[in-house]
Amino acid sequence: MAKHLIIHGRVQGVGFRESMRWEAERLGVTGWVRNRRDGTVEAVVAGSAESVAAIVQWAHRGPPAARVTEVAVAETDGSFASFDWLPTA
């Protein structure tokens, strides 16, 4: 299972990407995360239904300094070997 996420709010400059990478590794989720020039964070997460649901739930709150206002979630395809942090797009 794979999901594409766009996370809105105060999500840049608060350690969101690194925290998401740690959480993904803890949950056994693969994929990637990156900042976008519009101030959002974008991610693709893949894994078991349970682990993907857990990382999506985590994305709704993020790390302590984040203030997530919205998470847009869409179905996608993808298979990844690890969870990576990509350059800003």
DSSP file (Angstrom, degrees, kcal/mol; ACC not computed):
  #  RESIDUE AA STRUCTURE BP1 BP2  ACC     N-H-->O    O-->H-N    N-H-->O    O-->H-N    TCO  KAPPA ALPHA  PHI   PSI    X-CA   Y-CA   Z-CA
    1    1 A M              0   0    0      0, 0.0    46,-2.3     0, 0.0     2,-0.3   0.000 360.0 360.0 360.0 142.3    0.0    0.0    0.0
    2    2 A A  E     -A   46   0A   0     74,-0.5    74,-1.6    44,-0.2     2,-0.4  -0.999 360.0-168.3-141.8 143.9    1.2    3.5   -0.8
    3    3 A K  E     -AB  45  75A   0     42,-2.5    42,-2.5    -2,-0.3     2,-0.5  -0.975  15.4-142.3-131.9 145.1   -0.1    7.0   -0.1
    4    4 A H  E     -AB  44  74A   0     70,-3.1    70,-2.2    -2,-0.4     2,-0.4  -0.931  25.6-165.9-104.7 127.8    0.9   10.5   -1.3
    5    5 A L  E     -AB  43  73A   0     38,-3.5    38,-2.3    -2,-0.5     2,-0.5  -0.924  20.0-170.6-120.0 139.2    0.7   13.2    1.3
    6    6 A I  E     -AB  42  72A   0     66,-1.9    66,-2.7    -2,-0.4     2,-0.5  -0.986  18.9-159.9-121.9 118.5    0.7   17.0    1.1
    7    7 A I  E     -AB  41  71A   0     34,-3.5    34,-2.0    -2,-0.5     2,-0.2  -0.876   7.0-165.9-108.3 124.6    1.1   18.4    4.6
    8    8 A H  E     + B   0  70A   0     62,-3.1    61,-2.1    -2,-0.5    62,-1.0  -0.696  42.4  50.9-108.0 157.4    0.0   22.0    5.3
    9    9 A G  E    S- B   0  68A   0     59,-0.3     2,-1.5    -2,-0.2     3,-0.2  -0.847 108.8 -19.7 122.1-155.5    0.6   24.4    8.2
   10   10 A R  E    S+ B   0  67A   0     57,-2.1    57,-1.6    -2,-0.3    30,-0.1  -0.699  86.6 131.8 -87.7  87.2    3.8   25.4   10.0
   11   11 A V        +     0   0    0     -2,-1.5     2,-0.4    28,-0.5     5,-0.3   0.386  43.3  78.2-124.3  -1.0    5.7   22.3    8.8
   12   12 A Q  S    S+     0   0    0     -3,-0.2    29,-0.0     1,-0.2    28,-0.0  -0.901  95.6  20.5-110.9 144.7    9.0   23.7    7.4
   13   13 A G  S    S+     0   0    0     -2,-0.4    -1,-0.2     1,-0.0    -2,-0.0   0.640 101.9  91.0  78.2  14.6   11.9   24.8    9.7
   14   14 A V  S    S-     0   0    0     -3,-0.3    51,-0.4    50,-0.0    52,-0.2   0.225 106.7 -98.7-124.6  11.7   10.5   22.6   12.6
   15   15 A G  S  > S+     0   0    0     50,-0.1     4,-2.4     3,-0.0     5,-0.2   0.711  75.1 142.7  79.5  20.8   12.3   19.3   11.9
   16   16 A F  H  >  +     0   0    0     -5,-0.3     4,-2.7     1,-0.2     5,-0.2   0.937  67.9  46.8 -62.0 -48.8    9.3   17.7   10.1
   17   17 A R  H  > S+     0   0    0     -6,-0.2     4,-2.3     1,-0.2    -1,-0.2   0.931 115.6  44.1 -62.7 -46.5   11.3   15.8    7.5
   18   18 A E  H  > S+     0   0    0      1,-0.2     4,-2.3     2,-0.2    -1,-0.2   0.917 114.9  49.4 -65.9 -41.6   13.9   14.4    9.8
   19   19 A S  H  X S+     0   0    0     -4,-2.4     4,-2.4     1,-0.2    -1,-0.2   0.891 111.0  50.1 -63.4 -38.7   11.2   13.5   12.4
   20   20 A M  H  X S+     0   0    0     -4,-2.7     4,-2.8    -5,-0.2    -1,-0.2   0.892 108.6  52.6 -67.2 -38.3    9.1   11.8    9.7
   21   21 A R  H  X S+     0   0    0     -4,-2.3     4,-2.3    -5,-0.2    -2,-0.2   0.927 110.8  47.2 -62.3 -44.0   12.1    9.8    8.5
   22   22 A W  H  X S+     0   0    0     -4,-2.3     4,-2.3     2,-0.2    -2,-0.2   0.924 113.8  47.5 -62.3 -44.3   12.7    8.6   12.1
   23   23 A E  H  X S+     0   0    0     -4,-2.4     4,-2.1     2,-0.2    -2,-0.2   0.901 111.0  51.6 -65.1 -40.6    9.1    7.7   12.5
   24   24 A A  H  X>S+     0   0    0     -4,-2.8     5,-2.8     1,-0.2     4,-1.1   0.923 110.5  48.1 -61.8 -44.3    9.0    5.9    9.1
   25   25 A E  H  <5S+     0   0    0     -4,-2.3     3,-0.5     1,-0.2    -1,-0.2   0.910 110.9  51.4 -63.0 -41.0   12.1    3.8   10.1
   26   26 A R  H  <5S+     0   0    0     -4,-2.3    -1,-0.2     1,-0.2    -2,-0.2   0.878 115.9  41.4 -61.9 -38.2   10.5    3.0   13.4
   27   27 A L  H  <5S-     0   0    0     -4,-2.1    -1,-0.2    -5,-0.1    -2,-0.2   0.531 113.2-115.0 -88.1  -7.6    7.3    1.8   11.7
   28   28 A G  T  <5 +     0   0    0     -4,-1.1     2,-0.3    -3,-0.5    -3,-0.2   0.784  63.9 150.8  76.5  27.6    9.0    0.0    8.8
   29   29 A V      < -     0   0    0     -5,-2.8    -1,-0.3    -6,-0.2     2,-0.2  -0.719  28.2-160.5 -93.1 142.0    7.6    2.5    6.2
   30   30 A T  E     +C   46   0A   0     16,-2.7    16,-2.8    -2,-0.3     2,-0.4  -0.707  41.5  77.0-112.9 169.8    9.5    3.2    3.0
   31   31 A G  E     -Cd  45  83A   0     51,-2.7    53,-2.4    -2,-0.2     2,-0.3  -0.990  68.5 -77.7 136.2-142.2    9.2    6.2    0.6
   32   32 A W  E     -Cd  44  84A   0     12,-2.2    12,-2.1    -2,-0.4     2,-0.3  -0.983  21.7-155.1-157.8 163.6   10.4    9.8    0.7
   33   33 A V  E     +Cd  43  85A   0     51,-1.8    53,-2.6    -2,-0.3     2,-0.3  -0.991  18.5 164.6-142.9 145.7    9.7   13.2    2.1
   34   34 A R  E     -C   42   0A   0      8,-2.5     8,-3.0    -2,-0.3     2,-0.2  -0.990  35.2-109.6-156.5 155.8   10.6   16.7    0.9
   35   35 A N  E     -C   41   0A   0     51,-0.4    54,-1.9    -2,-0.3     2,-0.3  -0.549  31.2-144.8 -77.9 152.7    9.8   20.4    1.4
   36   36 A R    >   -     0   0    0      4,-2.5     3,-2.1    52,-0.2    52,-0.1  -0.909  21.5-118.6-117.9 151.9    8.0   22.2   -1.4
   37   37 A R  T 3  S+     0   0    0     -2,-0.3    -1,-0.1     1,-0.3     4,-0.0   0.713 110.5  66.8 -61.7 -20.7    8.5   25.8   -2.4
   38   38 A D  T 3  S-     0   0    0      2,-0.1    -1,-0.3     1,-0.1     3,-0.1   0.411 121.8-101.5 -82.1   3.8    4.9   26.6   -1.5
   39   39 A G  S <  S+     0   0    0     -3,-2.1   -28,-0.5     1,-0.3   -27,-0.2   0.395  86.9 114.1  94.7  -2.5    5.6   25.9    2.2
   40   40 A T        -     0   0    0    -32,-0.1    -4,-2.5   -30,-0.1     2,-0.4  -0.445  62.8-126.1 -91.9 170.8    4.1   22.5    2.4
   41   41 A V  E     -AC   7  35A   0    -34,-2.0   -34,-3.5    -6,-0.2     2,-0.4  -0.971  22.5-159.1-114.8 135.9    5.8   19.1    3.0
   42   42 A E  E     +AC   6  34A   0     -8,-3.0    -8,-2.5    -2,-0.4     2,-0.3  -0.911  15.3 169.8-115.6 141.5    5.2   16.3    0.5
   43   43 A A  E     -AC   5  33A   0    -38,-2.3   -38,-3.5    -2,-0.4     2,-0.4  -0.996  26.5-154.0-148.1 151.7    5.7   12.6    1.1
   44   44 A V  E     -AC   4  32A   0    -12,-2.1   -12,-2.2    -2,-0.3     2,-0.4  -1.000  22.8-171.1-121.5 126.3    5.1    9.2   -0.4
   45   45 A V  E     -AC   3  31A   0    -42,-2.5   -42,-2.5    -2,-0.4     2,-0.3  -0.950   4.6-178.9-122.4 138.8    4.8    6.5    2.2
   46   46 A A  E     +AC   2  30A   0    -16,-2.8   -16,-2.7    -2,-0.4     2,-0.3  -0.984  28.0  82.5-139.3 147.4    4.6    2.7    1.5
   47   47 A G  S    S-     0   0    0    -46,-2.3   -18,-0.1    -2,-0.3   -19,-0.1  -0.987  76.9 -12.7 158.3-158.5    4.3   -0.4    3.5
   48   48 A S     >  -     0   0    0     -2,-0.3     4,-2.7   -20,-0.2     5,-0.3  -0.293  66.9-110.2 -66.8 157.6    1.7   -2.5    5.2
   49   49 A A  H  > S+     0   0    0      1,-0.2     4,-2.2     2,-0.2     5,-0.2   0.896 119.2  50.1 -55.8 -41.5   -1.8   -1.1    5.6
   50   50 A E  H  > S+     0   0    0      2,-0.2     4,-1.9     1,-0.2    -1,-0.2   0.917 112.6  44.5 -65.5 -45.2   -1.2   -0.8    9.4
   51   51 A S  H  > S+     0   0    0      2,-0.2     4,-2.1     1,-0.2    -2,-0.2   0.881 113.7  49.9 -71.0 -37.1    2.1    1.0    9.1
   52   52 A V  H  X S+     0   0    0     -4,-2.7     4,-2.3     2,-0.2     5,-0.2   0.920 110.4  50.5 -66.0 -42.4    1.0    3.4    6.4
   53   53 A A  H  X S+     0   0    0     -4,-2.2     4,-2.2    -5,-0.3    -2,-0.2   0.895 110.1  51.6 -60.4 -39.3   -2.1    4.3    8.5
   54   54 A A  H  X S+     0   0    0     -4,-1.9     4,-2.3     2,-0.2    -2,-0.2   0.902 110.8  45.9 -66.5 -41.7    0.2    4.9   11.5
   55   55 A I  H  X S+     0   0    0     -4,-2.1     4,-2.3     2,-0.2    -1,-0.2   0.856 111.9  52.2 -72.2 -32.9    2.5    7.3    9.6
   56   56 A V  H  X S+     0   0    0     -4,-2.3     4,-1.0     2,-0.2    -2,-0.2   0.920 110.4  48.6 -65.3 -42.4   -0.5    9.1    8.1
   57   57 A Q  H >< S+     0   0    0     -4,-2.2     3,-0.7     1,-0.2     4,-0.4   0.921 110.7  50.5 -61.8 -43.7   -1.9    9.6   11.6
   58   58 A W  H >X S+     0   0    0     -4,-2.3     4,-3.5     1,-0.2     3,-2.0   0.902 103.4  60.1 -59.2 -41.7    1.5   10.8   12.7
   59   59 A A  H 3< S+     0   0    0     -4,-2.3    -1,-0.2     1,-0.3    -2,-0.2   0.767  93.1  66.5 -60.4 -26.2    1.6   13.3    9.8
   60   60 A H  T << S+     0   0    0     -4,-1.0    -1,-0.3    -3,-0.7    -2,-0.2   0.683 120.1  19.2 -70.0 -16.3   -1.5   14.9   11.1
   61   61 A R  T <4 S-     0   0    0     -3,-2.0     7,-0.4    -4,-0.4    -2,-0.2   0.678  90.1-178.1-119.4 -36.3    0.4   16.1   14.2
   62   62 A G     <  -     0   0    0     -4,-3.5    -2,-0.1    -5,-0.1   -46,-0.1  -0.144  48.7 -21.0  66.7-165.0    4.1   16.0   13.2
   63   63 A P  S >  S-     0   0    0      0, 0.0     3,-1.6     0, 0.0   -47,-0.1  -0.234  79.3 -92.5 -72.5 168.0    6.9   16.8   15.6
   64   64 A P  T 3  S+     0   0    0      0, 0.0    -2,-0.0     0, 0.0   -50,-0.0   0.813 123.5  49.6 -53.8 -37.7    6.3   19.0   18.6
   65   65 A A  T 3  S+     0   0    0    -51,-0.4   -50,-0.1     2,-0.0     2,-0.1   0.619  93.0  96.9 -80.4 -11.5    7.1   22.4   17.0
   66   66 A A    <   -     0   0    0     -3,-1.6     2,-0.3   -52,-0.2   -55,-0.2  -0.396  56.5-159.4 -76.9 154.3    4.9   21.7   13.9
   67   67 A R  E     -B   10   0A   0    -57,-1.6   -57,-2.1    -2,-0.1     2,-0.4  -0.789  14.9-163.9-131.5  88.3    1.4   23.1   13.6
   68   68 A V  E     +B    9   0A   0     -7,-0.4   -59,-0.3    -2,-0.3     3,-0.1  -0.592  16.6 173.3 -78.8 128.2   -0.3   20.9   11.0
   69   69 A T  E     +     0   0A   0    -61,-2.1     2,-0.3     1,-0.4   -60,-0.2   0.667  65.9   2.3-105.5 -24.1   -3.5   22.4    9.6
   70   70 A E  E     -B    8   0A   0    -62,-1.0   -62,-3.1     2,-0.0     2,-0.4  -0.973  49.9-159.7-162.0 145.4   -4.3   19.9    6.8
   71   71 A V  E     -B    7   0A   0     -2,-0.3     2,-0.5   -64,-0.2   -64,-0.2  -0.951  13.0-156.7-130.2 113.6   -3.1   16.6    5.3
   72   72 A A  E     -B    6   0A   0    -66,-2.7   -66,-1.9    -2,-0.4     2,-0.4  -0.794  16.0-167.4 -87.8 125.9   -4.2   15.8    1.8
   73   73 A V  E     +B    5   0A   0     -2,-0.5     2,-0.3   -68,-0.2   -68,-0.2  -0.959  10.7 172.2-121.5 130.5   -4.0   12.0    1.3
   74   74 A A  E     -B    4   0A   0    -70,-2.2   -70,-3.1    -2,-0.4     2,-0.1  -0.977  35.6-106.9-134.8 149.3   -4.2   10.3   -2.1
   75   75 A E  E     +B    3   0A   0     -2,-0.3     2,-0.3   -72,-0.2   -72,-0.2  -0.449  48.3 161.7 -67.5 146.3   -3.7    6.7   -3.2
   76   76 A T        -     0   0    0    -74,-1.6   -74,-0.5    -2,-0.1     2,-0.3  -0.922  34.8-111.3-152.6 177.2   -0.5    6.1   -5.2
   77   77 A D        +     0   0    0     -2,-0.3     2,-0.2   -76,-0.1   -74,-0.0  -0.840  46.8 130.0-112.0 153.9    1.8    3.4   -6.4
   78   78 A G        -     0   0    0     -2,-0.3     2,-0.4   -76,-0.0    -2,-0.1  -0.677  32.7-161.5 164.1 144.4    5.3    2.9   -5.2
   79   79 A S        +     0   0    0     -2,-0.2     2,-0.3   -33,-0.1   -77,-0.0  -0.985  22.9 179.5-138.8 127.3    7.9    0.5   -3.9
   80   80 A F        -     0   0    0     -2,-0.4     3,-0.1     1,-0.1   -50,-0.0  -0.918  32.8-142.2-133.0 152.8   11.0    1.7   -2.2
   81   81 A A  S    S-     0   0    0     -2,-0.3     2,-0.2   -50,-0.1    -1,-0.1   0.739  85.1  -9.1 -84.7 -24.6   14.0    0.2   -0.5
   82   82 A S  S    S-     0   0    0    -51,-0.2   -51,-2.7     2,-0.0     2,-0.6  -0.819  79.4 -86.4-153.4-172.7   14.2    2.8    2.3
   83   83 A F  E     -d   31   0A   0    -53,-0.3   -51,-0.3    -2,-0.2     2,-0.3  -0.966  49.9-170.8-113.0 119.2   12.8    6.1    3.5
   84   84 A D  E     -d   32   0A   0    -53,-2.4   -51,-1.8    -2,-0.6     2,-0.6  -0.716  26.4-133.3-114.8 158.7   14.7    9.1    2.0
   85   85 A W  E     -d   33   0A   0     -2,-0.3   -51,-0.2   -53,-0.2   -53,-0.0  -0.954  32.4-161.0-108.1 112.4   14.8   12.8    2.4
   86   86 A L        -     0   0    0    -53,-2.6   -51,-0.4    -2,-0.6     3,-0.1  -0.548  23.9 -92.3 -96.7 160.0   14.7   14.5   -1.1
   87   87 A P        -     0   0    0      0, 0.0    -1,-0.1     0, 0.0     0, 0.0  -0.247  57.2 -79.3 -64.9 157.9   15.7   18.0   -2.1
   88   88 A T              0   0    0      1,-0.1   -52,-0.2   -54,-0.1   -54,-0.0  -0.270 360.0 360.0 -57.0 140.7   13.1   20.8   -2.1
   89   89 A A              0   0    0    -54,-1.9   -53,-0.2    -3,-0.1    -1,-0.1   0.357 360.0 360.0-118.1 360.0   10.8   20.7   -5.2
